[in-house]
Amino acid sequence: VQYGPMVNAHAAYLTNYHVLSLERTAQFFADVFDQRVSEGVIENAEVDGAAKVLPLLKRSSSISLTLRWSILMKVACVLTARGSGCMSQVRLN
């Protein structure tokens, strides 16, 4: 099954910004859209989103160094931790 970019965006948003677990994010899709999304799809959405953000960060000079560092740390957590809890330790303010 393939999901569109909006499903991927929502999955990454819920797990990163709202710091929902993979299980709770999957349950959100089941409750709201009556379509359960696997935890693997959610993890892949996070990795795909992180890969798309990195080139933008490298090119953008309008983002402050502090914000850029926070985003890079968050991306690093997504790419390496895969649910180990570091996502809740990195906040974008």
PyRosetta script that sets phi, psi and omega in degrees:
from pyrosetta import init, pose_from_sequence

init()
pose = pose_from_sequence("VQYGPMVNAHAAYLTNYHVLSLERTAQFFADVFDQRVSEGVIENAEVDGAAKVLPLLKRSSSISLTLRWSILMKVACVLTARGSGCMSQVRLN")
pose.set_psi(1, 133.8)
pose.set_omega(1, 175.5)
pose.set_phi(2, -111.2)
pose.set_psi(2, 139.3)
pose.set_omega(2, 177.6)
pose.set_phi(3, -113.0)
pose.set_psi(3, 153.4)
pose.set_omega(3, -177.6)
pose.set_phi(4, -79.9)
pose.set_psi(4, 178.9)
pose.set_omega(4, -176.5)
pose.set_phi(5, -64.4)
pose.set_psi(5, -28.3)
pose.set_omega(5, 179.7)
pose.set_phi(6, -70.1)
pose.set_psi(6, -37.2)
pose.set_omega(6, 176.6)
pose.set_phi(7, -64.9)
pose.set_psi(7, -45.1)
pose.set_omega(7, 178.7)
pose.set_phi(8, -61.9)
pose.set_psi(8, -42.6)
pose.set_omega(8, -179.6)
pose.set_phi(9, -63.5)
pose.set_psi(9, -44.9)
pose.set_omega(9, 178.8)
pose.set_phi(10, -64.2)
pose.set_psi(10, -40.7)
pose.set_omega(10, 179.7)
pose.set_phi(11, -61.7)
pose.set_psi(11, -47.2)
pose.set_omega(11, 179.6)
pose.set_phi(12, -65.8)
pose.set_psi(12, -40.1)
pose.set_omega(12, 179.8)
pose.set_phi(13, -62.7)
pose.set_psi(13, -46.9)
pose.set_omega(13, -177.2)
pose.set_phi(14, -67.1)
pose.set_psi(14, -39.0)
pose.set_omega(14, -178.1)
pose.set_phi(15, -78.2)
pose.set_psi(15, -27.8)
pose.set_omega(15, -177.7)
pose.set_phi(16, -96.0)
pose.set_psi(16, -57.6)
pose.set_omega(16, -175.1)
pose.set_phi(17, -72.0)
pose.set_psi(17, -42.4)
pose.set_omega(17, -179.1)
pose.set_phi(18, -94.6)
pose.set_psi(18, -3.1)
pose.set_omega(18, 176.3)
pose.set_phi(19, 51.8)
pose.set_psi(19, 43.8)
pose.set_omega(19, 173.5)
pose.set_phi(20, -81.3)
pose.set_psi(20, 146.7)
pose.set_omega(20, 175.3)
pose.set_phi(21, -68.8)
pose.set_psi(21, 165.2)
pose.set_omega(21, 177.5)
pose.set_phi(22, -59.7)
pose.set_psi(22, -42.2)
pose.set_omega(22, -179.1)
pose.set_phi(23, -63.4)
pose.set_psi(23, -43.6)
pose.set_omega(23, -179.9)
pose.set_phi(24, -69.4)
pose.set_psi(24, -34.2)
pose.set_omega(24, 176.8)
pose.set_phi(25, -66.1)
pose.set_psi(25, -43.0)
pose.set_omega(25, 177.0)
pose.set_phi(26, -61.4)
pose.set_psi(26, -40.1)
pose.set_omega(26, 179.0)
pose.set_phi(27, -66.7)
pose.set_psi(27, -35.1)
pose.set_omega(27, 175.9)
pose.set_phi(28, -57.0)
pose.set_psi(28, -49.0)
pose.set_omega(28, 179.7)
pose.set_phi(29, -61.5)
pose.set_psi(29, -39.0)
pose.set_omega(29, 178.7)
pose.set_phi(30, -65.7)
pose.set_psi(30, -43.1)
pose.set_omega(30, -177.9)
pose.set_phi(31, -70.8)
pose.set_psi(31, -44.2)
pose.set_omega(31, -172.7)
pose.set_phi(32, -84.8)
pose.set_psi(32, -42.3)
pose.set_omega(32, -174.0)
pose.set_phi(33, -109.5)
pose.set_psi(33, 0.3)
pose.set_omega(33, -178.8)
pose.set_phi(34, 57.1)
pose.set_psi(34, 35.1)
pose.set_omega(34, 179.8)
pose.set_phi(35, -143.0)
pose.set_psi(35, 110.2)
pose.set_omega(35, 179.4)
pose.set_phi(36, -78.1)
pose.set_psi(36, 131.0)
pose.set_omega(36, 178.2)
pose.set_phi(37, -107.5)
pose.set_psi(37, 134.8)
pose.set_omega(37, -177.6)
pose.set_phi(38, -69.5)
pose.set_psi(38, 156.9)
pose.set_omega(38, 178.1)
pose.set_phi(39, -64.8)
pose.set_psi(39, -30.5)
pose.set_omega(39, 176.6)
pose.set_phi(40, -64.0)
pose.set_psi(40, -39.5)
pose.set_omega(40, 177.2)
pose.set_phi(41, -63.6)
pose.set_psi(41, -39.5)
pose.set_omega(41, -179.9)
pose.set_phi(42, -66.6)
pose.set_psi(42, -45.1)
pose.set_omega(42, 177.5)
pose.set_phi(43, -60.6)
pose.set_psi(43, -42.8)
pose.set_omega(43, 178.8)
pose.set_phi(44, -63.7)
pose.set_psi(44, -36.4)
pose.set_omega(44, 177.6)
pose.set_phi(45, -63.8)
pose.set_psi(45, -38.8)
pose.set_omega(45, 178.2)
pose.set_phi(46, -63.8)
pose.set_psi(46, -47.7)
pose.set_omega(46, -178.5)
pose.set_phi(47, -64.4)
pose.set_psi(47, -42.7)
pose.set_omega(47, 179.1)
pose.set_phi(48, -63.0)
pose.set_psi(48, -43.0)
pose.set_omega(48, 178.7)
pose.set_phi(49, -64.1)
pose.set_psi(49, -41.3)
pose.set_omega(49, 178.6)
pose.set_phi(50, -62.6)
pose.set_psi(50, -41.5)
pose.set_omega(50, 179.7)
pose.set_phi(51, -64.2)
pose.set_psi(51, -31.3)
pose.set_omega(51, 179.2)
pose.set_phi(52, -78.3)
pose.set_psi(52, -27.3)
pose.set_omega(52, -178.3)
pose.set_phi(53, -77.7)
pose.set_psi(53, -36.7)
pose.set_omega(53, -175.2)
pose.set_phi(54, -53.8)
pose.set_psi(54, -49.1)
pose.set_omega(54, 179.3)
pose.set_phi(55, -61.8)
pose.set_psi(55, -33.7)
pose.set_omega(55, 178.6)
pose.set_phi(56, -66.5)
pose.set_psi(56, -39.3)
pose.set_omega(56, 178.9)
pose.set_phi(57, -65.1)
pose.set_psi(57, -38.0)
pose.set_omega(57, -178.8)
pose.set_phi(58, -66.7)
pose.set_psi(58, -33.1)
pose.set_omega(58, -176.3)
pose.set_phi(59, -88.1)
pose.set_psi(59, -24.4)
pose.set_omega(59, -171.2)
pose.set_phi(60, -84.2)
pose.set_psi(60, 122.0)
pose.set_omega(60, 176.0)
pose.set_phi(61, -99.2)
pose.set_psi(61, -5.6)
pose.set_omega(61, -177.7)
pose.set_phi(62, -86.2)
pose.set_psi(62, -7.8)
pose.set_omega(62, 178.7)
pose.set_phi(63, -90.4)
pose.set_psi(63, 132.1)
pose.set_omega(63, -179.8)
pose.set_phi(64, -62.6)
pose.set_psi(64, 154.8)
pose.set_omega(64, 179.8)
pose.set_phi(65, -61.4)
pose.set_psi(65, -36.7)
pose.set_omega(65, 179.8)
pose.set_phi(66, -65.1)
pose.set_psi(66, -46.9)
pose.set_omega(66, 179.1)
pose.set_phi(67, -66.0)
pose.set_psi(67, -41.3)
pose.set_omega(67, 178.7)
pose.set_phi(68, -59.8)
pose.set_psi(68, -43.6)
pose.set_omega(68, 178.5)
pose.set_phi(69, -62.6)
pose.set_psi(69, -43.0)
pose.set_omega(69, 179.1)
pose.set_phi(70, -61.3)
pose.set_psi(70, -43.5)
pose.set_omega(70, 179.5)
pose.set_phi(71, -65.5)
pose.set_psi(71, -43.3)
pose.set_omega(71, 179.0)
pose.set_phi(72, -62.3)
pose.set_psi(72, -38.8)
pose.set_omega(72, 177.7)
pose.set_phi(73, -64.5)
pose.set_psi(73, -40.0)
pose.set_omega(73, 179.1)
pose.set_phi(74, -65.1)
pose.set_psi(74, -44.0)
pose.set_omega(74, 177.6)
pose.set_phi(75, -62.0)
pose.set_psi(75, -42.5)
pose.set_omega(75, 179.0)
pose.set_phi(76, -61.1)
pose.set_psi(76, -39.5)
pose.set_omega(76, 177.5)
pose.set_phi(77, -62.2)
pose.set_psi(77, -44.6)
pose.set_omega(77, -180.0)
pose.set_phi(78, -61.5)
pose.set_psi(78, -44.5)
pose.set_omega(78, -175.1)
pose.set_phi(79, -74.1)
pose.set_psi(79, -28.0)
pose.set_omega(79, -174.0)
pose.set_phi(80, -111.2)
pose.set_psi(80, -35.7)
pose.set_omega(80, -171.4)
pose.set_phi(81, -80.1)
pose.set_psi(81, -41.0)
pose.set_omega(81, -178.7)
pose.set_phi(82, 48.7)
pose.set_psi(82, 54.8)
pose.set_omega(82, 173.0)
pose.set_phi(83, 94.9)
pose.set_psi(83, 13.5)
pose.set_omega(83, -177.6)
pose.set_phi(84, -81.5)
pose.set_psi(84, 0.6)
pose.set_omega(84, 177.1)
pose.set_phi(85, 101.6)
pose.set_psi(85, -4.7)
pose.set_omega(85, -177.6)
pose.set_phi(86, -71.3)
pose.set_psi(86, -20.0)
pose.set_omega(86, -179.2)
pose.set_phi(87, -60.8)
pose.set_psi(87, -35.9)
pose.set_omega(87, -178.9)
pose.set_phi(88, -73.4)
pose.set_psi(88, -13.0)
pose.set_omega(88, -179.0)
pose.set_phi(89, -91.0)
pose.set_psi(89, -13.8)
pose.set_omega(89, -177.6)
pose.set_phi(90, -111.9)
pose.set_psi(90, 120.4)
pose.set_omega(90, -177.6)
pose.set_phi(91, -121.1)
pose.set_psi(91, 144.9)
pose.set_omega(91, 172.3)
pose.set_phi(92, -102.8)
pose.set_psi(92, 116.1)
pose.set_omega(92, -177.8)
pose.set_phi(93, -106.5)
pose.dump_pdb("model.pdb")
